[in-house]
Amino acid sequence: MTEIKMTVAMLCAYKGWSNERLADEAKIDRNHLNAVRNNRATMTADDLIGLSDATGIDVRMIATKQN
């Protein structure tokens, strides 16, 4: 069975938030989150935890690669 993991764009859509709001809620630098979303930076463990806390999505369901 293939799991579908949520990208940053999917998390924004799920919550109805902009990238900026997601970054703010997750306590992640906006520029860093944008770089992650565009595959110019690597998501850290702290990023995953912040995104999970902000959205209520389990960290295992958040994609570390944004393809």
TAJO-V992890 format. One record per residue. N is the residue number from 1. SS is DSSP state (~ for helix, > for strand, _ for the rest). PSI is psi in whole degrees, 0 to 359 (* if undefined). Layout:
n->N ss->SS psi->PSI
n->N ss->SS psi->PSI
This chain:
n->1 ss->_ psi->132
n->2 ss->_ psi->129
n->3 ss->_ psi->140
n->4 ss->_ psi->122
n->5 ss->_ psi->146
n->6 ss->> psi->127
n->7 ss->_ psi->172
n->8 ss->~ psi->317
n->9 ss->~ psi->320
n->10 ss->~ psi->322
n->11 ss->~ psi->318
n->12 ss->~ psi->313
n->13 ss->~ psi->318
n->14 ss->~ psi->317
n->15 ss->~ psi->347
n->16 ss->_ psi->30
n->17 ss->_ psi->156
n->18 ss->_ psi->167
n->19 ss->~ psi->319
n->20 ss->~ psi->316
n->21 ss->~ psi->318
n->22 ss->~ psi->315
n->23 ss->~ psi->314
n->24 ss->~ psi->313
n->25 ss->~ psi->325
n->26 ss->~ psi->357
n->27 ss->_ psi->44
n->28 ss->_ psi->139
n->29 ss->_ psi->132
n->30 ss->~ psi->318
n->31 ss->~ psi->322
n->32 ss->~ psi->315
n->33 ss->~ psi->320
n->34 ss->~ psi->319
n->35 ss->~ psi->320
n->36 ss->~ psi->313
n->37 ss->~ psi->327
n->38 ss->_ psi->18
n->39 ss->_ psi->34
n->40 ss->_ psi->356
n->41 ss->_ psi->158
n->42 ss->_ psi->139
n->43 ss->_ psi->134
n->44 ss->_ psi->170
n->45 ss->~ psi->320
n->46 ss->~ psi->322
n->47 ss->~ psi->312
n->48 ss->~ psi->316
n->49 ss->~ psi->316
n->50 ss->~ psi->316
n->51 ss->~ psi->320
n->52 ss->~ psi->313
n->53 ss->~ psi->319
n->54 ss->~ psi->325
n->55 ss->~ psi->342
n->56 ss->_ psi->10
n->57 ss->_ psi->132
n->58 ss->_ psi->139
n->59 ss->~ psi->331
n->60 ss->~ psi->346
n->61 ss->~ psi->4
n->62 ss->> psi->128
n->63 ss->_ psi->133
n->64 ss->_ psi->339
n->65 ss->_ psi->142
n->66 ss->_ psi->29
n->67 ss->_ psi->*
